[in-house]
Amino acid sequence: MKKIVLFGGGSGLSQILKGLKLFPIDITAVVSVSDNGGSTLRLRKDFKIPAVGDISKVMLAMSNTDKDIVNLMNYRFKQSRSLGNHSVKNLLLTALLEQKGNFASAIPVLAKLLDIEGRILPITEDNVELVGITEDNKRIYGETSITKCKKKIKKVTYDQNVKANPEVIEAIAEADLIIFSSGSLLTSIIPNIIIKDVVKAIQKSKASKLYICNLVTQPGETDDFKVSDHVKVLDEYLGTNGIDIVLANNVAIPEEIVTKYATEEQKDPVLLDENTLKKMKVRVIQDKIFAVEDGHLRHDTLKTAYLIFSVLMEKE
């Protein structure tokens, strides 16, 4: 069975995994642990632990359990001050971290409960804070603050030296395809590739590196970015042996959705600049890869997964 390693954060990676888990692929999902918003932030402060929110979200996306269990895991205690807005899945993973002492021992227990095939790995076991450095060299601490920062972020790093999860390094070495998921470029994808040992392992790997490009831009992070601009940022962090393949949308998004995102979220469609990518020697796989779910723009889980699986099968 072909092996893939996917790097990402919460929502973007979760959407992709919903489709990929339906194909005969050995999946390792590598998740950043620097989120500091909402429920996750309070749990981090109270228990002095890395972020659990993105990992629990990804675990639910890979789950094969029934809808009642999924709904239970997503349930939030909105009426309680002490449990205010914590989801059951976040509380369970926090409890397991308290019992087991690390993600390596905690995640398999919850994975068994959720009937998960494949692996979910934190990029690190360290309790880290993401730091954004602006063009005028001001340091912005925390993922949430970086996202809200109105100044241009020129670089992302951590507040301390970070040790890579050794299982991630092993998974990269064994991978037939390395994928960088859709999601916030600076706060979900890049946090995985600012650890030296991870970058070295990716550079050493002979597997193709595929990027699933975002459908829309991110305010303050990727304003006016085309597909090639996203690839260039990833290549800056990856150095040699960067992105080989990009999976991008090539069909116009419905006008009412474009207007909604521009007005409510200041997000615009990411335009495909195929000629620039060809000059960069990046292979382009293009198709209609979006779906509209309850008025929200999402990657089409099945179409995206099928296109990724097709890339894997080319190497048979």
C-alpha positions as CSV (number, residue, x, y, z in Angstrom):
1,M,0.0,0.0,0.0
2,K,1.3,3.5,-1.0
3,K,2.3,5.7,1.9
4,I,1.6,9.4,2.1
5,V,2.5,12.1,4.7
6,L,0.3,15.2,4.9
7,F,1.3,18.3,6.7
8,G,-1.3,20.8,7.9
9,G,-3.4,22.3,10.6
10,G,-7.1,21.9,11.6
11,S,-9.9,22.7,9.2
12,G,-8.0,22.5,5.9
13,L,-6.3,19.2,6.6
14,S,-9.5,17.7,8.1
15,Q,-11.4,18.5,4.9
16,I,-8.8,16.7,2.7
17,L,-8.6,13.7,5.0
18,K,-12.4,13.1,4.8
19,G,-11.9,12.1,1.2
20,L,-8.4,10.4,1.4
21,K,-9.5,8.0,4.1
22,L,-11.8,6.3,1.6
23,F,-8.9,5.3,-0.7
24,P,-6.5,2.4,-0.1
25,I,-3.7,4.5,1.1
26,D,-1.5,4.4,4.2
27,I,-2.0,7.8,5.7
28,T,0.1,9.7,8.2
29,A,-1.3,13.1,9.1
30,V,1.2,15.5,10.7
31,V,-0.4,18.3,12.6
32,S,0.9,21.6,14.0
33,V,0.4,22.2,17.7
34,S,0.8,26.0,18.1
35,D,-2.9,27.0,17.9
36,N,-3.7,29.4,20.7
37,G,-7.4,30.3,20.1
38,G,-10.6,29.8,22.0
39,S,-10.9,26.5,24.0
40,T,-7.4,25.4,23.0
41,L,-5.8,28.5,24.5
42,R,-7.5,28.1,27.9
43,L,-6.6,24.4,28.0
44,R,-3.0,25.3,27.2
45,K,-2.9,27.8,30.0
46,D,-4.6,25.6,32.5
47,F,-2.6,22.4,31.8
48,K,0.6,23.7,30.3
49,I,0.2,21.5,27.3
50,P,0.7,21.9,23.5
51,A,-2.4,22.7,21.5
52,V,-5.0,19.9,21.3
53,G,-7.7,21.5,19.1
54,D,-6.2,20.9,15.6
55,I,-5.2,17.3,16.5
56,S,-8.7,16.4,17.9
57,K,-10.3,18.0,14.8
58,V,-8.1,15.9,12.4
59,M,-8.8,12.8,14.5
60,L,-12.5,13.3,14.0
61,A,-12.1,13.7,10.3
62,M,-10.3,10.4,10.1
63,S,-12.7,8.6,12.3
64,N,-14.8,5.7,11.0
65,T,-17.3,5.8,13.9
66,D,-21.0,6.6,13.7
67,K,-22.6,10.0,13.6
68,D,-23.8,9.9,17.2
69,I,-20.2,9.6,18.4
70,V,-19.0,12.3,16.1
71,N,-21.8,14.6,17.4
72,L,-20.8,13.8,21.0
73,M,-17.2,14.6,20.4
74,N,-18.1,17.9,18.8
75,Y,-20.4,18.8,21.7
76,R,-19.5,22.0,23.5
77,F,-20.5,22.9,27.1
78,K,-22.0,26.3,26.4
79,Q,-24.0,26.7,29.6
80,S,-21.2,26.0,32.1
81,R,-18.7,28.6,33.3
82,S,-16.1,26.1,34.3
83,L,-16.5,24.0,31.1
84,G,-17.4,27.0,29.0
85,N,-17.2,26.2,25.3
86,H,-14.8,23.3,25.6
87,S,-15.6,20.5,23.2
88,V,-15.7,16.9,24.4
89,K,-12.9,15.9,22.0
90,N,-10.6,18.5,23.4
91,L,-11.3,17.6,27.0
92,L,-10.8,13.9,26.3
93,L,-7.4,14.5,24.6
94,T,-6.4,16.8,27.4
95,A,-7.3,14.1,30.0
96,L,-5.3,11.5,28.1
97,L,-2.3,13.9,28.0
98,E,-2.6,14.2,31.7
99,Q,-2.8,10.4,32.1
100,K,-0.2,9.4,29.6
101,G,2.2,12.3,29.7
102,N,2.6,12.8,25.9
103,F,0.8,12.7,22.6
104,A,2.6,9.5,21.5
105,S,0.8,7.6,24.2
106,A,-2.4,9.6,24.3
107,I,-3.4,9.7,20.6
108,P,-3.6,5.9,20.1
109,V,-6.1,5.6,22.9
110,L,-8.5,8.2,21.4
111,A,-7.8,6.7,17.9
112,K,-9.0,3.3,19.1
113,L,-12.1,4.9,20.5
114,L,-12.8,6.7,17.2
115,D,-11.9,3.7,15.0
116,I,-9.2,5.4,13.1
117,E,-7.0,3.8,10.5
118,G,-3.7,5.5,9.7
119,R,-1.6,7.7,12.0
120,I,-2.0,11.2,13.4
121,L,1.2,12.7,14.7
122,P,2.0,16.1,16.3
123,I,4.9,17.8,14.6
124,T,6.4,18.1,18.1
125,E,5.7,17.2,21.7
126,D,7.0,20.6,22.9
127,N,4.7,23.3,24.2
128,V,5.5,26.0,21.7
129,E,4.4,29.4,20.7
130,L,4.4,30.6,17.1
131,V,6.1,33.9,16.4
132,G,5.6,36.1,13.4
133,I,8.2,38.7,12.4
134,T,6.9,41.7,10.5
135,E,8.7,43.6,7.8
136,D,9.8,46.2,10.4
137,N,11.2,43.4,12.6
138,K,8.4,43.5,15.2
139,R,7.7,40.1,16.9
140,I,4.1,39.0,17.0
141,Y,3.5,36.2,19.5
142,G,0.7,33.6,19.0
143,E,-1.1,32.2,16.1
144,T,-4.2,34.2,16.7
145,S,-2.3,37.5,16.9
146,I,-0.3,36.7,13.7
147,T,-3.6,36.0,11.9
148,K,-5.0,39.4,13.1
149,C,-1.8,41.4,12.5
150,K,-2.3,44.1,9.9
151,K,1.4,44.4,9.1
152,K,3.0,42.1,6.6
153,I,4.6,39.0,8.2
154,K,8.0,38.3,6.5
155,K,8.9,35.2,8.5
156,V,7.4,32.7,11.0
157,T,9.4,31.0,13.7
158,Y,9.0,29.5,17.2
159,D,9.7,31.1,20.6
160,Q,12.2,28.3,21.4
161,N,14.3,25.6,19.9
162,V,11.9,22.8,18.9
163,K,12.6,19.1,18.8
164,A,10.8,17.3,15.9
165,N,8.7,14.3,16.7
166,P,11.0,11.3,15.7
167,E,7.9,9.4,14.3
168,V,7.4,12.3,11.8
169,I,11.0,11.9,10.5
170,E,10.5,8.2,10.1
171,A,7.2,8.7,8.2
172,I,8.9,11.2,5.8
173,A,11.6,8.7,5.0
174,E,9.1,6.0,4.2
175,A,6.6,8.2,2.2
176,D,5.8,7.7,-1.5
177,L,4.2,11.2,-1.6
178,I,4.6,14.2,0.7
179,I,1.6,16.6,0.7
180,F,1.2,20.1,2.1
181,S,-2.5,20.5,2.7
182,S,-4.7,23.5,2.1
183,G,-5.2,25.8,5.1
184,S,-3.7,28.9,6.5
185,L,-0.2,29.2,4.9
186,L,1.6,31.0,7.7
187,T,-0.2,29.5,10.8
188,S,-1.1,25.9,9.7
189,I,1.3,24.8,7.0
190,I,4.5,26.7,7.7
191,P,4.7,25.8,11.4
192,N,5.4,22.2,10.3
193,I,8.4,23.2,8.2
194,I,10.3,25.6,10.4
195,I,11.9,22.7,12.3
196,K,15.3,22.0,10.9
197,D,15.2,18.2,11.2
198,V,11.8,18.1,9.4
199,V,13.1,20.2,6.5
200,K,16.3,18.1,6.3
201,A,14.2,14.9,6.1
202,I,11.9,16.4,3.4
203,Q,15.0,17.5,1.4
204,K,16.5,14.0,1.6
205,S,13.3,12.3,0.5
206,K,12.9,11.1,-3.1
207,A,9.1,11.3,-2.8
208,S,7.3,14.0,-4.8
209,K,6.1,17.1,-2.9
210,L,2.6,18.1,-3.7
211,Y,0.8,21.3,-2.5
212,I,-3.0,21.5,-2.4
213,C,-3.5,25.2,-3.1
214,N,-6.0,27.3,-1.1
215,L,-9.2,28.3,-2.9
216,V,-9.2,31.9,-1.5
217,T,-6.6,34.3,-0.1
218,Q,-6.1,34.9,3.7
219,P,-6.3,38.5,4.8
220,G,-3.0,39.8,6.1
221,E,-1.2,36.6,5.1
222,T,-1.7,36.0,1.4
223,D,-3.5,39.1,0.0
224,D,-3.4,39.2,-3.8
225,F,-1.5,35.8,-3.9
226,K,-1.8,33.7,-7.0
227,V,-1.1,29.9,-6.9
228,S,2.6,30.5,-7.7
229,D,3.0,32.9,-4.8
230,H,1.9,30.2,-2.3
231,V,4.4,27.8,-3.8
232,K,7.2,30.4,-3.6
233,V,6.6,30.8,0.1
234,L,6.7,27.1,0.7
235,D,9.9,26.8,-1.3
236,E,11.5,29.6,0.8
237,Y,11.1,27.4,3.9
238,L,11.8,24.0,2.2
239,G,14.9,25.2,0.4
240,T,16.2,22.7,-2.1
241,N,13.9,19.9,-3.3
242,G,10.8,22.0,-2.8
243,I,7.3,21.7,-4.3
244,D,7.1,19.5,-7.5
245,I,3.4,19.4,-8.0
246,V,0.5,21.8,-7.2
247,L,-3.2,20.8,-7.2
248,A,-5.2,23.9,-8.0
249,N,-8.7,25.0,-8.9
250,N,-9.3,26.1,-12.5
251,V,-13.1,26.7,-12.5
252,A,-14.7,30.1,-11.6
253,I,-16.3,30.1,-8.2
254,P,-20.0,31.2,-8.2
255,E,-20.3,35.0,-8.1
256,E,-22.5,35.1,-5.1
257,I,-19.9,33.1,-3.1
258,V,-17.1,35.4,-4.3
259,T,-19.0,38.5,-3.2
260,K,-19.9,36.9,0.2
261,Y,-16.2,36.1,0.9
262,A,-15.0,39.5,-0.3
263,T,-17.5,41.4,1.8
264,E,-17.6,39.3,5.0
265,E,-14.1,38.0,5.2
266,Q,-12.0,40.1,2.8
267,K,-11.0,36.9,0.9
268,D,-10.6,36.6,-2.9
269,P,-10.3,33.6,-5.2
270,V,-6.7,32.4,-5.7
271,L,-6.0,32.7,-9.4
272,L,-4.1,30.0,-11.3
273,D,-1.1,31.4,-13.1
274,E,-0.1,28.3,-15.0
275,N,2.7,29.8,-17.1
276,T,4.6,31.1,-14.1
277,L,4.4,27.7,-12.5
278,K,5.7,26.0,-15.6
279,K,8.7,28.4,-15.5
280,M,9.2,27.3,-11.9
281,K,9.2,23.7,-13.2
282,V,6.2,22.9,-11.1
283,R,3.7,20.4,-12.5
284,V,0.1,21.7,-12.4
285,I,-2.9,19.4,-11.8
286,Q,-5.9,21.5,-12.3
287,D,-9.6,20.8,-12.0
288,K,-12.8,22.0,-10.3
289,I,-11.8,21.1,-6.8
290,F,-14.2,23.2,-4.8
291,A,-17.7,22.5,-3.3
292,V,-20.1,24.9,-1.7
293,E,-21.5,23.4,1.6
294,D,-24.2,25.5,3.4
295,G,-22.9,28.6,1.8
296,H,-19.3,27.9,2.7
297,L,-16.5,27.3,0.2
298,R,-14.6,24.0,0.8
299,H,-12.3,21.7,-1.1
300,D,-14.3,18.9,-2.7
301,T,-13.2,16.0,-0.6
302,L,-13.7,13.2,-3.1
303,K,-12.4,15.0,-6.2
304,T,-9.3,16.2,-4.3
305,A,-8.6,12.8,-2.9
306,Y,-9.1,11.1,-6.3
307,L,-6.6,13.5,-8.0
308,I,-4.1,12.7,-5.2
309,F,-4.7,9.0,-5.5
310,S,-4.2,9.3,-9.3
311,V,-0.7,10.8,-8.7
312,L,0.2,7.9,-6.5
313,M,-1.0,5.4,-9.0
314,E,1.2,6.9,-11.8
315,K,4.2,5.5,-9.9
316,E,3.0,1.9,-10.1
